[in-house]
Amino acid sequence: MNAKRHSSGFTLTELLVAVAILGILAGLAVPSFRSLTQSQQVKTASFELFAALSLARSEAIKRNGNVTVTPVAGGWQAGWNTTSGATTISTHGVLRGTVVTGGPASVVYARTGRIVGATAPSFQVDNETTATSNVRCIRIDLSGMPRTVKGICS
């Protein structure tokens, strides 16, 4: 009696074809994934700066005194500190993968929640020094309310 041998699995040729197809698909997906990652980094950085400004305004009203948001050495993308007098309210570290331009030396909120100064500050957050499609603008009006918009600060 002859017993037929039946084997299951992939041949080497089938495996190589499958790996080649996966390589091609991965090569097509990488640029889109990079763009998505950069966009998310800019969104996250702009939200974190927006949240810090909102916190500072809220704390100024709550504490009935001035609250200052100042960048650490290296600029806004290197992080910032939120203080009320000698008390540190919060600190924030480096914004990875982003560049913040146009920000003032500091943002000071008065006890009324309004900005101290005659000009409304704005920040431009992007992943490069030249504007890309990911750019976000954070504007603070004189009433102290920060606003985030997609696009270049004008």
N, C-alpha and C positions, 0 to 999 in steps of 0.2 A: 504494500500500500504506500502510495505516495501522499504524504501530508503536504498540503499547500501552506506555504509560509506567507502570512499576511502581516505586513508592517505598517504602522501608522506614523504620521509625523510629516515634517516638511523636508523637501530635498534642499540641498545647498543652493540651487538655482532659485527656487521659490523664496528662500530666506533672503538672498541678496536682492531680489526684485522688491520685496517688501521693505527692506532697509533703505533702498534707493528712493522709493516713493515717500517714505517717512522723511528722509533727508530733504527732498524737494519741498514738501509741505512745510517743514520747519523753516527752511530758508525763506519761504514766502511770508510766514507769520512773524518772523523776528522784527522787521521794520515797523509793522503795525503795533507790535507789542511795545517797542521802544517809544513810539509816539504816545501811546496810551500811558506809559509810565511817566514820561515827562509832563504830560498834561495833568496827571494826578498829583505829581510833586508840586506843581505851581498852584493847583487848587488847594492843596493841604496847607502850603506855606501862607497863601493869602488868607485862608480861614484862621490860621493860628494868629496872624498879626491882627486881623479883624477882631478876634476874640479877646486879645490882650487890650486893644483899644476900648472895647466895650466894657471890659472888666475895670479898666482905669476910670472910665467915666462913672460907672456905677459906684466904685469905691470913693470917688471924690464927693459924690452926693451923700453917700452913707456916712463918711467920716467928717463931712462938713469942712473940708480943707482941700488944698491942692494935692493932686496926684500926678506924678511925672513918669512918662515912659521914655527911656533913653536907650540908645543902642550901645552895645558893648564895643570894645575896641575891635575894629575891623568892619564896622558898619552894621546895618540892620540885618543882613543875611547871616551875620555871625552871632546874632541873638540880641536880647534886650532885657532890661530890668524895669520893673514897675515899682515905684517907691512913693511913700507918703512921708515927707520929712526924712527922718533917719530910719524909718521902718520899711523893710523890703516886703512888698506884697507878693510879688511873684518874679520868677526869672525864667527865661527861655533860652535854650541853646541854639546851636547852629541849624539853619534851614538848609538841609542838604539838597544839592542839585538845583538851587534857585539863586537868582540875583535880585536884590531889591535896590531900586534906583529912585532918586527924587525925594527921598524922605528927609524931613527936617532934622536938625541936630537933636531935638527932643520934642515931645508932645506933652504939654502941660494942660491938665483939666482943672478948672476952678471948682469951688464947692457947689456951684450951680449946675455943673455938668457941661459947661461951655468951655471952648478952647480959649486959652490965654494967648492973645496976639491978634493981629489984624488980618492975617492971611490964613486961609484954610489949607492945611497941609494935605499932600497926596503922596502915595507910594505906588510904584510900578513894580510888580512882581512877575518875573519871567524866568525861563531856564537858561537864557543867554543874555549878553549885554545888549544885543540888538533885538528889537521886538520880533517875536515869532507869533504864530497863531494861538499860542497858549497864554499870552500876556493877560494879566489881570491888573486892574487899577483899584486902589483903595483910596477913597476921598473922605475927608472929614469936613463936614460943613461947620460953620461958626457956632451952630447950636451944640456941636460936639458929637453928633451922630455919625459914625463911620458907615460908609456905603461901599459895596464891592460891585464893580462892573467888569465885564469881559471887554478887553480892548485897551488901547493906549490912553493914558491920562492926557487930557487936553486942557 
